[in-house]
Amino acid sequence: MSVIDSPLEMEVEELRRRLASDDSLVVLDVREPWELEIVRLSGTLDIPMNHLIERIKEVPQDRPVAVLCRSGGRSMKVTQYLRQQGFSNVINVAGGILAWADRIDNTLAKY
């Protein structure tokens, strides 16, 4: 599937399903360190959005990548940027960690 054909976003329910069934999926969390101290998902690759250009080599091109932020705005920008850089299997998590806390795990802190 080409970048043009692949969906730009997935819902948090799809992320949960894919995390349970696809161990190659990388969740790229682009929030700031102070945000990660409040709430985080385990096993994420944490690269703040403003450090992405200098750390882009840490993002695997040979694995599917789901990009996560607080509410979906920053992660959408990062998703679009990575696709422009040739990452073909990258998708935004709609609603971010707030949607995860609302619809998947309501024990998580919201900010």
mmCIF file of the C-alpha atoms, coordinates in Angstrom:
data_MODEL
# 
_entry.id   MODEL 
# 
loop_
_atom_site.group_PDB 
_atom_site.id 
_atom_site.type_symbol 
_atom_site.label_atom_id 
_atom_site.label_alt_id 
_atom_site.label_comp_id 
_atom_site.label_asym_id 
_atom_site.label_entity_id 
_atom_site.label_seq_id 
_atom_site.pdbx_PDB_ins_code 
_atom_site.Cartn_x 
_atom_site.Cartn_y 
_atom_site.Cartn_z 
_atom_site.occupancy 
_atom_site.B_iso_or_equiv 
_atom_site.pdbx_formal_charge 
_atom_site.auth_seq_id 
_atom_site.auth_comp_id 
_atom_site.auth_asym_id 
_atom_site.auth_atom_id 
_atom_site.pdbx_PDB_model_num 
ATOM 1   C CA . MET A 1 1   ? 0.000   0.000  0.000  1.00 0.00 ? 1   MET A CA 1 
ATOM 2   C CA . SER A 1 2   ? 1.417   3.367  -0.966 1.00 0.00 ? 2   SER A CA 1 
ATOM 3   C CA . VAL A 1 3   ? 1.401   6.433  1.257  1.00 0.00 ? 3   VAL A CA 1 
ATOM 4   C CA . ILE A 1 4   ? -1.381  7.861  -0.900 1.00 0.00 ? 4   ILE A CA 1 
ATOM 5   C CA . ASP A 1 5   ? -3.560  4.767  -0.375 1.00 0.00 ? 5   ASP A CA 1 
ATOM 6   C CA . SER A 1 6   ? -2.897  4.282  3.331  1.00 0.00 ? 6   SER A CA 1 
ATOM 7   C CA . PRO A 1 7   ? -5.183  5.929  5.897  1.00 0.00 ? 7   PRO A CA 1 
ATOM 8   C CA . LEU A 1 8   ? -3.833  9.010  7.657  1.00 0.00 ? 8   LEU A CA 1 
ATOM 9   C CA . GLU A 1 9   ? -5.412  8.250  11.054 1.00 0.00 ? 9   GLU A CA 1 
ATOM 10  C CA . MET A 1 10  ? -6.489  5.369  13.253 1.00 0.00 ? 10  MET A CA 1 
ATOM 11  C CA . GLU A 1 11  ? -8.777  5.397  16.260 1.00 0.00 ? 11  GLU A CA 1 
ATOM 12  C CA . VAL A 1 12  ? -7.454  4.360  19.677 1.00 0.00 ? 12  VAL A CA 1 
ATOM 13  C CA . GLU A 1 13  ? -9.489  1.153  19.524 1.00 0.00 ? 13  GLU A CA 1 
ATOM 14  C CA . GLU A 1 14  ? -7.564  0.186  16.382 1.00 0.00 ? 14  GLU A CA 1 
ATOM 15  C CA . LEU A 1 15  ? -4.286  1.050  18.116 1.00 0.00 ? 15  LEU A CA 1 
ATOM 16  C CA . ARG A 1 16  ? -5.206  -1.223 21.016 1.00 0.00 ? 16  ARG A CA 1 
ATOM 17  C CA . ARG A 1 17  ? -6.073  -4.046 18.611 1.00 0.00 ? 17  ARG A CA 1 
ATOM 18  C CA . ARG A 1 18  ? -2.852  -3.607 16.659 1.00 0.00 ? 18  ARG A CA 1 
ATOM 19  C CA . LEU A 1 19  ? -0.724  -3.456 19.813 1.00 0.00 ? 19  LEU A CA 1 
ATOM 20  C CA . ALA A 1 20  ? -2.239  -6.759 20.913 1.00 0.00 ? 20  ALA A CA 1 
ATOM 21  C CA . SER A 1 21  ? -1.668  -8.465 17.572 1.00 0.00 ? 21  SER A CA 1 
ATOM 22  C CA . ASP A 1 22  ? 1.346   -6.808 15.914 1.00 0.00 ? 22  ASP A CA 1 
ATOM 23  C CA . ASP A 1 23  ? 4.585   -6.792 17.868 1.00 0.00 ? 23  ASP A CA 1 
ATOM 24  C CA . SER A 1 24  ? 6.334   -4.875 15.078 1.00 0.00 ? 24  SER A CA 1 
ATOM 25  C CA . LEU A 1 25  ? 4.182   -1.758 15.614 1.00 0.00 ? 25  LEU A CA 1 
ATOM 26  C CA . VAL A 1 26  ? 6.129   1.199  17.017 1.00 0.00 ? 26  VAL A CA 1 
ATOM 27  C CA . VAL A 1 27  ? 4.229   3.879  18.939 1.00 0.00 ? 27  VAL A CA 1 
ATOM 28  C CA . LEU A 1 28  ? 6.064   7.177  18.527 1.00 0.00 ? 28  LEU A CA 1 
ATOM 29  C CA . ASP A 1 29  ? 5.064   9.554  21.335 1.00 0.00 ? 29  ASP A CA 1 
ATOM 30  C CA . VAL A 1 30  ? 5.913   13.128 20.319 1.00 0.00 ? 30  VAL A CA 1 
ATOM 31  C CA . ARG A 1 31  ? 4.904   14.827 23.583 1.00 0.00 ? 31  ARG A CA 1 
ATOM 32  C CA . GLU A 1 32  ? 7.312   16.763 25.792 1.00 0.00 ? 32  GLU A CA 1 
ATOM 33  C CA . PRO A 1 33  ? 9.132   15.071 28.716 1.00 0.00 ? 33  PRO A CA 1 
ATOM 34  C CA . TRP A 1 34  ? 6.976   16.889 31.294 1.00 0.00 ? 34  TRP A CA 1 
ATOM 35  C CA . GLU A 1 35  ? 3.870   15.449 29.615 1.00 0.00 ? 35  GLU A CA 1 
ATOM 36  C CA . LEU A 1 36  ? 5.288   11.934 29.760 1.00 0.00 ? 36  LEU A CA 1 
ATOM 37  C CA . GLU A 1 37  ? 5.765   12.387 33.506 1.00 0.00 ? 37  GLU A CA 1 
ATOM 38  C CA . ILE A 1 38  ? 2.001   12.908 33.860 1.00 0.00 ? 38  ILE A CA 1 
ATOM 39  C CA . VAL A 1 39  ? 0.873   9.947  31.750 1.00 0.00 ? 39  VAL A CA 1 
ATOM 40  C CA . ARG A 1 40  ? 2.424   7.583  29.244 1.00 0.00 ? 40  ARG A CA 1 
ATOM 41  C CA . LEU A 1 41  ? 1.897   4.290  27.511 1.00 0.00 ? 41  LEU A CA 1 
ATOM 42  C CA . SER A 1 42  ? 4.568   1.686  28.123 1.00 0.00 ? 42  SER A CA 1 
ATOM 43  C CA . GLY A 1 43  ? 6.949   0.701  25.358 1.00 0.00 ? 43  GLY A CA 1 
ATOM 44  C CA . THR A 1 44  ? 6.733   3.887  23.315 1.00 0.00 ? 44  THR A CA 1 
ATOM 45  C CA . LEU A 1 45  ? 9.529   5.545  21.369 1.00 0.00 ? 45  LEU A CA 1 
ATOM 46  C CA . ASP A 1 46  ? 9.619   9.021  22.931 1.00 0.00 ? 46  ASP A CA 1 
ATOM 47  C CA . ILE A 1 47  ? 10.856  11.836 20.689 1.00 0.00 ? 47  ILE A CA 1 
ATOM 48  C CA . PRO A 1 48  ? 9.411   15.309 21.351 1.00 0.00 ? 48  PRO A CA 1 
ATOM 49  C CA . MET A 1 49  ? 8.112   16.914 18.164 1.00 0.00 ? 49  MET A CA 1 
ATOM 50  C CA . ASN A 1 50  ? 10.664  19.734 18.323 1.00 0.00 ? 50  ASN A CA 1 
ATOM 51  C CA . HIS A 1 51  ? 13.518  17.180 18.376 1.00 0.00 ? 51  HIS A CA 1 
ATOM 52  C CA . LEU A 1 52  ? 12.261  15.009 15.530 1.00 0.00 ? 52  LEU A CA 1 
ATOM 53  C CA . ILE A 1 53  ? 14.437  16.445 12.762 1.00 0.00 ? 53  ILE A CA 1 
ATOM 54  C CA . GLU A 1 54  ? 17.664  15.787 14.674 1.00 0.00 ? 54  GLU A CA 1 
ATOM 55  C CA . ARG A 1 55  ? 16.492  12.357 15.888 1.00 0.00 ? 55  ARG A CA 1 
ATOM 56  C CA . ILE A 1 56  ? 14.678  11.109 12.785 1.00 0.00 ? 56  ILE A CA 1 
ATOM 57  C CA . LYS A 1 57  ? 17.119  8.210  12.339 1.00 0.00 ? 57  LYS A CA 1 
ATOM 58  C CA . GLU A 1 58  ? 15.682  6.682  15.538 1.00 0.00 ? 58  GLU A CA 1 
ATOM 59  C CA . VAL A 1 59  ? 12.322  6.195  13.817 1.00 0.00 ? 59  VAL A CA 1 
ATOM 60  C CA . PRO A 1 60  ? 12.345  2.832  12.023 1.00 0.00 ? 60  PRO A CA 1 
ATOM 61  C CA . GLN A 1 61  ? 11.403  2.915  8.344  1.00 0.00 ? 61  GLN A CA 1 
ATOM 62  C CA . ASP A 1 62  ? 10.935  -0.849 8.119  1.00 0.00 ? 62  ASP A CA 1 
ATOM 63  C CA . ARG A 1 63  ? 8.168   -1.117 10.738 1.00 0.00 ? 63  ARG A CA 1 
ATOM 64  C CA . PRO A 1 64  ? 4.686   0.372  11.069 1.00 0.00 ? 64  PRO A CA 1 
ATOM 65  C CA . VAL A 1 65  ? 4.662   3.547  13.188 1.00 0.00 ? 65  VAL A CA 1 
ATOM 66  C CA . ALA A 1 66  ? 1.661   5.006  15.049 1.00 0.00 ? 66  ALA A CA 1 
ATOM 67  C CA . VAL A 1 67  ? 2.251   8.622  16.122 1.00 0.00 ? 67  VAL A CA 1 
ATOM 68  C CA . LEU A 1 68  ? 0.753   9.778  19.432 1.00 0.00 ? 68  LEU A CA 1 
ATOM 69  C CA . CYS A 1 69  ? 0.501   13.112 21.260 1.00 0.00 ? 69  CYS A CA 1 
ATOM 70  C CA . ARG A 1 70  ? -1.942  14.643 23.756 1.00 0.00 ? 70  ARG A CA 1 
ATOM 71  C CA . SER A 1 71  ? -4.926  15.193 21.468 1.00 0.00 ? 71  SER A CA 1 
ATOM 72  C CA . GLY A 1 72  ? -3.837  14.395 17.908 1.00 0.00 ? 72  GLY A CA 1 
ATOM 73  C CA . GLY A 1 73  ? -2.649  17.764 16.582 1.00 0.00 ? 73  GLY A CA 1 
ATOM 74  C CA . ARG A 1 74  ? 1.117   17.469 16.955 1.00 0.00 ? 74  ARG A CA 1 
ATOM 75  C CA . SER A 1 75  ? 1.046   13.821 16.003 1.00 0.00 ? 75  SER A CA 1 
ATOM 76  C CA . MET A 1 76  ? -0.812  14.645 12.770 1.00 0.00 ? 76  MET A CA 1 
ATOM 77  C CA . LYS A 1 77  ? 1.879   17.181 11.853 1.00 0.00 ? 77  LYS A CA 1 
ATOM 78  C CA . VAL A 1 78  ? 4.586   14.597 12.592 1.00 0.00 ? 78  VAL A CA 1 
ATOM 79  C CA . THR A 1 79  ? 2.713   11.936 10.599 1.00 0.00 ? 79  THR A CA 1 
ATOM 80  C CA . GLN A 1 80  ? 2.526   14.240 7.584  1.00 0.00 ? 80  GLN A CA 1 
ATOM 81  C CA . TYR A 1 81  ? 6.190   15.220 7.950  1.00 0.00 ? 81  TYR A CA 1 
ATOM 82  C CA . LEU A 1 82  ? 7.356   11.596 8.182  1.00 0.00 ? 82  LEU A CA 1 
ATOM 83  C CA . ARG A 1 83  ? 5.331   10.678 5.104  1.00 0.00 ? 83  ARG A CA 1 
ATOM 84  C CA . GLN A 1 84  ? 6.972   13.562 3.231  1.00 0.00 ? 84  GLN A CA 1 
ATOM 85  C CA . GLN A 1 85  ? 10.343  12.143 4.296  1.00 0.00 ? 85  GLN A CA 1 
ATOM 86  C CA . GLY A 1 86  ? 9.514   8.768  2.742  1.00 0.00 ? 86  GLY A CA 1 
ATOM 87  C CA . PHE A 1 87  ? 8.084   6.865  5.709  1.00 0.00 ? 87  PHE A CA 1 
ATOM 88  C CA . SER A 1 88  ? 5.374   4.831  4.001  1.00 0.00 ? 88  SER A CA 1 
ATOM 89  C CA . ASN A 1 89  ? 3.823   3.040  6.981  1.00 0.00 ? 89  ASN A CA 1 
ATOM 90  C CA . VAL A 1 90  ? 3.094   5.830  9.470  1.00 0.00 ? 90  VAL A CA 1 
ATOM 91  C CA . ILE A 1 91  ? -0.315  6.774  10.862 1.00 0.00 ? 91  ILE A CA 1 
ATOM 92  C CA . ASN A 1 92  ? -1.666  9.314  13.330 1.00 0.00 ? 92  ASN A CA 1 
ATOM 93  C CA . VAL A 1 93  ? -3.546  8.217  16.458 1.00 0.00 ? 93  VAL A CA 1 
ATOM 94  C CA . ALA A 1 94  ? -6.744  10.297 16.391 1.00 0.00 ? 94  ALA A CA 1 
ATOM 95  C CA . GLY A 1 95  ? -7.478  11.991 19.707 1.00 0.00 ? 95  GLY A CA 1 
ATOM 96  C CA . GLY A 1 96  ? -4.102  11.102 21.216 1.00 0.00 ? 96  GLY A CA 1 
ATOM 97  C CA . ILE A 1 97  ? -3.554  10.047 24.814 1.00 0.00 ? 97  ILE A CA 1 
ATOM 98  C CA . LEU A 1 98  ? -6.762  11.857 25.830 1.00 0.00 ? 98  LEU A CA 1 
ATOM 99  C CA . ALA A 1 99  ? -8.834  9.549  23.617 1.00 0.00 ? 99  ALA A CA 1 
ATOM 100 C CA . TRP A 1 100 ? -6.916  6.550  24.997 1.00 0.00 ? 100 TRP A CA 1 
ATOM 101 C CA . ALA A 1 101 ? -7.715  7.680  28.556 1.00 0.00 ? 101 ALA A CA 1 
ATOM 102 C CA . ASP A 1 102 ? -11.394 8.269  27.682 1.00 0.00 ? 102 ASP A CA 1 
ATOM 103 C CA . ARG A 1 103 ? -12.076 5.128  25.666 1.00 0.00 ? 103 ARG A CA 1 
ATOM 104 C CA . ILE A 1 104 ? -9.444  2.508  26.557 1.00 0.00 ? 104 ILE A CA 1 
ATOM 105 C CA . ASP A 1 105 ? -8.081  3.100  30.066 1.00 0.00 ? 105 ASP A CA 1 
ATOM 106 C CA . ASN A 1 106 ? -9.974  5.611  32.198 1.00 0.00 ? 106 ASN A CA 1 
ATOM 107 C CA . THR A 1 107 ? -7.516  5.138  35.075 1.00 0.00 ? 107 THR A CA 1 
ATOM 108 C CA . LEU A 1 108 ? -4.951  7.240  33.206 1.00 0.00 ? 108 LEU A CA 1 
ATOM 109 C CA . ALA A 1 109 ? -4.395  10.854 34.209 1.00 0.00 ? 109 ALA A CA 1 
ATOM 110 C CA . LYS A 1 110 ? -5.698  13.534 31.865 1.00 0.00 ? 110 LYS A CA 1 
ATOM 111 C CA . TYR A 1 111 ? -4.191  16.996 31.564 1.00 0.00 ? 111 TYR A CA 1 
# 
